[in-house]
């Protein structure tokens, strides 16, 4: 937990333009969305760090955290108690501002992802929640380095890995590392009359481990 603030700083900046999060909070003026995006990322990070499945690249003493991946390990279910605390805070804030559609969307999206997680039996493997790089260090191949570490770990342990991607630019990136698309679909549309231009698609990916060779 000592690295929470550094990880949050990198991750929150990376997700300020995230299509999923900006759809979730689009009724809120853009300059006001940052605290909401930061809060939801902090909730994810605290839970993942608590499971001790964090991977970072960089010399923290000189550069801080540069690039990171956060995963839940196999057979570790979502910590519902922590998520309930966060959800209650969001309910109070959003409904207090009369943002009923935003709150309804927030709840529906989380239920949507939970249902898919169960449907695809993702709990049997790792769940890659977050992969992000500090804006200062982008373009240096750091995400590739982390992914190489992760796939080596997955193959060594013979474990699958599941993730959700709402950024179409990253589809080929994950495919390059052996992830296969399970389904591509629109996110739940709330309210029904919302402009479809605001609603991103999501692709659910799963990577099965490569068979071990005799010298592994």
C-alpha positions, 0 to 999 in steps of 0.5 A, a space after each residue: 500500500 505504500 506505493 498507492 499514491 504513486 500508482 494512482 498518479 500514473 494511472 489516473 492521468 492515463 485514464 482521463 481520456 478513457 472512453 469507458 470512464 468518460 462515457 460513465 461520467 459524461 453528464 459531468 462537465 469535463 473539467 470536473 470528471 477528474 476526481 470521479 475518474 481518480 476515485 474509481 481508479 483508486 478503488 480498483 488499485 486498493 483492491 488489487 494491491 491488497 491481493 499483492 499482484 502489482 507489476 511496475 517498471 522503473 527505478 522508483 528512487 530516481 524516476 518513480 513508477 513509470 509503467 504498471 500492470 495490476 491483476 487479481 490472482 486466480 480464485 480471488 473474488 472481488 472484495 465486495 466489502 471495499 466495493 460497497 463502501 466505494 459504491 455508497 460514496 458514489 451514490 451519495 455524491 451522484 444522487 446528491 447532484 441529481 445525476 440519476 442517469 449517471 448513477 444508474 449507468 455506474 451500477 448497470 456497468 458494474 453489474 454488466 462486467 460482473 456478469 461477463 466475468 462469471 460467464 467467461 469463468 474468469 476467476 480460474 485465471 488472472 484478471 488483468 485490471 489495469 495496464 498503464 504508462 506514465 505519459 512522460 515515458 510513453 513510446 519507450 516500449 514499457 508496456 511491452 516489457 511488462 506484458 513480456 513479464 506477464 506472459 512469461 509468468 502465465 505460461 510458467 504457472 500455466 494460468 489463463 488471463 482475462 481482461 476487458 478492453 474498451 480502447 479499439 487501438 489496443 486490440 492488436 496489442 493484446 492479440 500480439 501477446 496471445 489474447 483471443 477475443 471472446 466477445 465484442 459488444 456495446 456497453 449498456 446504453 443508459 439512458 436509452 436515448 443517449 447518443 450512440 457516439 458516446 457509447 464505446 464497444 468492449 472486447 472481452 479477451 482471454 489468454 490461455 497459457 502456452 504448453 510447457 516444453 520439456 526444458 521449461 
